[in-house]
């Protein structure tokens, strides 16, 4: 081993033995190449390791009064701060069972007494080389993890910015307010958290998916960007022909998100959920919805959750062409749609968390300024400049 004569840069070693002559012998043998610390008991060894910079290697006797070498090794290997320090057992216990026990405790090597200096020096040097390589690999992996974390944070920021920009486009085109978006994404989060342990939904609703549902929900009506203003902002009831055009917003939304996925060339979970929600949130449990007339479990869970969230908010929301429905009446309407419009189990979750829905609706209620913007939008359609 090419040793550096600067003491501050030499490998450090802790020698643990209850026999003073052995400590002197080992120290004399190793002191020219290594920084040496000694301990005459297992208890002192643990104190030395834990109170300062950990040694690069530990030479550890097995049979000692108090804590044995085996017990010291167990404590060191159970501690995340010390488990990577290589341990070489130095012991008079020479059976195969003793060696297997020592190596099984995580020791890097096992040398029996009496010590042969050339053998000890060679095996110490080998273990220090292995440790140096492992340290380099750990440092490299730590840097990689930091870089992955940084890139992930950047991707999350880009994802959030993309959602924000697309949501802003929806708000600019629709006469509903940004508060509708904020409310519906919180409604869907409440439902998902309530159902996360339900037998029908537990396979789908883990922490990551619930977070992605929250992020994807604002894009449920993104397809309305493609609906003409004369229909999208019409203050009264749509004609059958106009309604057929309005219904296409589900397909337009799906296709817009699918196009974004195609350009990316990779599967992006939040876009997949956003596509499901945009396309399927107007489907009904009994198959009478649109655009495809899907029914039951054939409708994605994400879309079934959004169906309840979206309808509840539409019912309670005041618009220039209708008053908002009282919470209790909206709850009754959702309940009446159990098993026809909505998944029965999701309705049950809604009924269990109805007070939470009401709190969200009150916290993100539309203001008079929101209503004024709706009126301005309608005025623009009625009398464009």
N, C-alpha and C positions, 0 to 999 in steps of 0.2 A: 504494500500500500504506500503510495506517495504521500508522506506525512508532511504537514505544514508545521514549521517550527514556531510560528506565532501561537502562543498558548491559548489566546482567545478564540482561535479558529480550529483548534484540535477537537476531535470527538471527545465527548464526556462519557464517563463510565461510573456506575455505582456498583461497588463490591459489597455484598452482604454475607457475613459469616460470623458466627458467635465465637469462633476461635481466634484470638489475637494473632497467633503465629501465621494462620492462613491469610489474614488481612495484610500482614506485613509482606508475606511472600508474594501475594498477588499484586500488591501495590508496587513492589520493587520490580516485578516483571513487566508491568504495563505503564509505569509512570512516565517513561521517556517518550511514549507515543500518544498517550491519552491524558486528559484531565481526569483525575481520580477523586472520587468521594467514597467514603467507607461508612458502613453501619454494622454494629455488632448485634442487631436484633431486627426482626421483621417490623416491629412497631416503629423503630427509628428509621428504617428504610422507607416506610410509607410517608413519614413526616418530611423526609428529605425530598422525596419525589414530588410531593404536593405543595411544598412551600416556595419553591423556586422553579427555575427553568428545568424541565425534565431531562434526565440523562439520555444520551443516544443509545445506551445499552446497559443492561443490568446483569451482573453475574450473581446468581442467587443460590445460596446453600439451601438444602431441603430440611435437614434435621436441626432445628433450633428450638430453644425453650421459648415459651410464649407463642407468638405466631410462627407457624412453620413456613417454609418456603412455598409449599403448596397453597397455603392460605393467603400469603402475600400475592402470589400470582393470580389467584382468583379475584382478589380485590382490585388489582391493577387492570385485569382484563374486563372487569365489570364496569370500569369507569371510562367514559368516552374520552376523557382528557389524557388517559395513560395507556389505553389498550393497545396503541400502536408501538409502544416501546418494546423492542425485542428483549426477550429474557433467555439467558443460557443458564440452565441448572448445573451447578457444580456439586456433586454429591458422591458419597461412598455407596449409595444404593445402586447396585449394578444389574439387577434382574431385568428381564424384558418387560415384566409387568410394571416395575417402577419407571422405566423409561417411557412406556406407553402412557402411564398416568401423567407424567410430566408434559409430554408432548400434547396429550389430550387437553391439558389445562391452557394450552396456547403458547407454550414455550417454543422458541425458535430452534433451540438445540439442547442437547443433554450430554454432559461430559462427566465421566466418572473419575473419582480420585483413586490413586494419587495423580496429580496433574502432570502432564508432559508438556513443558513450555512450548515447544514448536507446534504441537497440535493445538493448544489453546490459542496461541497467537494467530495461527492460520484461520481457525474457526471464528475467532472474534473479528478478524479483518473481513472474512466473508460475510458475516452477519451485518457488519456496518455498511458494506457495499450494497447488500440487499436493502437495508433500511434507506440508504441514500437514494437508491433508485425508486423505492416506494414513496419517499418524500417528494421526489420530483414528479412522480405520477400523480400523487395526491394534490400537489400544488397545481399541476396542469388541469386536473379534473375540476378543482375549485375554480380556476379561472374560466374553464368552459361553462361551469354552472352559472357563474356570474354573468358571462356573456349571453348564455341562453336566457337567463332571467331578464337581462337588459333588453334583448331582442323581443322576448315575450311581452315585456311592458310596452315596448314600442308598437308591437302588433296590436295589443289591446287598445292603445291610444288611437291608432289608425282605425281600428274597428269602431271604437266609440265615436270618433269624428265622422266616420262614414254614416253611421246610424243617425248622428245628429244632423248631418247635411241632408240626408234623405228624408228625415222626419220634418225638417224645416221646409223642404219642398212640398210635402204633404200639407203642412199647415198653410202654406201660401196659396194652395189651390182649393182647400176645403173650407167651408164656412164653420166647421167645428173648430174648437180651440185646442191649443197645445195642452191645456189641462185635461182634455179627453184622453190624450195620449198618456199623460202622466198617471191618470187614474186607472186606465185599463191595464197598464203594465204592473201596477201595484195590486190590482184585483187578481190578476193571473198569478202573481207571486203568492198571494194569500191562499188561493185555491191549491196551488202546487204543493206548498208546504203542508197544508192540511192532509193532502192525499198521498204524501210521499211514502207512507208505510201501508197504504191500502194494497191488498193483494193484487188488484187489477193494474195498479200504477207504480208499485215499488220498483219494478225492473227499469222504469223509465225516469222516474223523478229522483235523481240524485242531486247533490249540491251543484255540480257543474251544469247540469241540464236546467235546473231552476234558475241559475244565474243567466244562462243563455236565453231562456224564455223571457226573462225580464228585459233583456237587451233587445230581443227580436220583436217583442210585442208592438213597439211603436210603428213597425212597418206593415201592420196588418192591412191598412188601407192605402198602401203606396200606389196601387193600381188606379186610384181615383185621379192621379195626375193625368191619365189618358182619357178621362171623361170630359166631354165638352162642358163649358161653363153654364150654358143654358139649361143643362140637365143637373149638373153637380150642385149648382147654387140656386136652383129653382125653389122659391119659398113655399110652394104648395105641393099637393100630391102629384106624383108623376103619372103620365099616361102609360098604358100598357107598353107602347112602343118605346117610350123613354125609359121605362123600368128595365126592359130587355137590354138597352144600352148600358144602364147603370150596373146591371149584373155582371157585365164583362170586366168590371174592375178587379174581380178575383183572379181571372185568367191573365189580365194585363199585369197585375202585381206578381203573379207566379213567374210569368215569362221574363219580366224585367230582372227579377232576382236570379232566375236561371241563367240569364245572359251574363250577369256579373260572375256567377260561378264558372261559367264556361271560359270566360276571359282569364280567371285566376288559374284554372286548370287543376285545382286541388279541392278536396272536400273541406268546406268551412262549416262547422256545426251550426253556428248562429245563423248563417245564410240558409242552411237547409231547414232549420226551424222556421225562419222568417218566411220561406217559400211555402211551407206547409200551412202556416197560419194565414198568409195572404190568400192562398187558394181555397182553403177549406173552412174558414170561420163562418161562412154562410150556409154550410151544409147543416142538415137537421138529422137528429137521431133516427127518425122514422123514414128517412129517405126523400122527404119532400123539399129539401133545400136545393141550393145551386152552388157551383155550376154543373156538377156531375150527378147529383142525386144520390150521393153516397149515403150509407146508413150504418148505424151501430159502430162496431169496432173498426170498420173499414175507414172511418174518418180518423185522421191522425189525432192523438191525444192532445197535441199542442193546439190544434184547431178547435177541438171540443172545449178546452179550457177557455180559449178566446171567445167562443160563441156566448158563453154565459157572461163573461166580463163585458163584452161589447154590448150585448142586449141590455144588461142592467144599466149601463151608463147611458145608453140611448134613451131608456125609459125615464131616468131621473133628470136628464139634462134639459134645461130650458133653451128653447130656440126661438128665433123671431116669429116662427110660424106655429109654435106650440108651447104650452107651459110644461114645466118639469113635473113628472109624476111623483107623488110622495113615496118615500122609501118603503113604507109598509105595503103600499099597493104594488110597487115594483117587485118586492119580494114575493107577493102573492102571484103575480104574473109569471115570474120565473118558476115558481112551484107548480103552477098549472101546466107549464111546458115540460115537466118531468116525464121522460119516457116518450115524448113526441118530438119536441124541438131539441131537448137537451139530454145528454147522458144522465141517467138517473143518479148514479153515484156522485157525479160532479154537482148536480143540483143539491144532493144531500150535504155535500161539503159546503156549498154556498149557504144553505140554510143554517148550518152550524156556525158559519163565520159571517153571517149577515151584518152583525154589529161592526165587524171590522170593515166591511164594505162601506157602511154608512160613515164611519170615521174617515176613511179615505176620501169619500165624496165631499165631506164637509171641509177637510183640510185643503183640498185642491178644487174648491168650488169656483165656478166661472164668476168673473167680476162684471161690473157694469161696463168696464172698458172692453172686455171680451165681447159682450153683446153689441157694443157700438161698432166693433170691427166687423161683426157679422152683418149688421145693417149696412155699413159702408160697402161691403162686398156685394150685397144684394142690389144696392143702389147702382153700383157700377154695371151690373149685368142689365138692369132695367134701362139705364141711360148712359151707355158708354161714351167717353169723350170723343 
